[in-house]
């Protein structure tokens, strides 16, 4: 079956630090990969996506590259801000219904 | 962008009563909607998948008679928690997907507290 393994949190960084959150996956076929962000008390917002190998998703300074050879989709940002504090979920979808399989989530706290 | 509206955002109900949560896709037709449950500091657990006009497909271990899902139109799905008990207290999130798009869009979530 499909699975997503995500870097354990919590992660605490100072403002303007470099961020990496690791994500690896196991899937049959050719999944699409996503990063979602969840702010306290809210639902999930799509941050970025990649639908095929070597695609790079990017949004709001965040980037992730679909690496088929390493089955990874690591999230990076060169300079984090306090407003980036949230929980980040790596996810994949595949199959006819395209159900999402989520990683465990990584809590990020950015300190001023 | 695609907007999914979930209502109510918070609800408190008495044990034994039923609660209905609505999930609407505001600017697109959602061929598939998903219902998740999230426990504090944990990931999302898929409860069921529903397609418009057909019965929902429930994940293993989810009681279909307790969590009634209706997807009567391409823009509305409802989750009814029947005979709610305190252990049903949780954060429920819906998502909706359009046939031609790879990503799903999420509602704001509903915090259910059963007292």
Contacts between the chains, C-beta under 8 A, distances in Angstrom:
chain1	res1	chain2	res2	distance
A	32	B	102	4.5
A	32	B	103	7.5
A	34	B	103	6.3
A	36	B	106	7.5
A	41	B	109	7.4
A	41	B	111	7.3
A	42	B	108	5.6
A	42	B	109	6.2
A	43	B	4	7.8
A	43	B	6	6.8
A	43	B	93	5.1
A	43	B	95	8.0
A	43	B	106	4.1
A	43	B	107	5.1
A	43	B	108	4.6
A	43	B	109	4.3
A	44	B	44	7.6
A	44	B	93	6.9
A	44	B	95	7.6
A	44	B	106	4.2
A	45	B	106	7.1
A	46	B	103	5.5
A	46	B	105	6.8
A	46	B	106	7.9
A	49	B	102	6.7
A	49	B	103	5.5
A	51	B	102	5.5
A	89	B	43	6.7
A	89	B	44	7.4
A	93	B	102	6.7
A	93	B	103	7.8
A	93	B	104	7.4
A	97	B	32	6.2
A	97	B	49	5.5
A	97	B	57	7.8
A	98	B	32	7.3
A	98	B	97	6.2
A	98	B	102	6.9
A	98	B	104	7.4
A	99	B	34	6.8
A	99	B	46	6.3
A	99	B	49	6.1
A	100	B	34	7.2
A	100	B	44	7.9
A	100	B	46	7.5
A	100	B	95	7.4
A	100	B	104	6.1
A	102	B	43	4.8
A	102	B	44	5.2
A	103	B	43	6.7
A	104	B	42	7.4
A	104	B	43	4.9
A	105	B	41	8.0
A	105	B	42	7.4
A	105	B	43	5.1
A	107	B	41	7.6
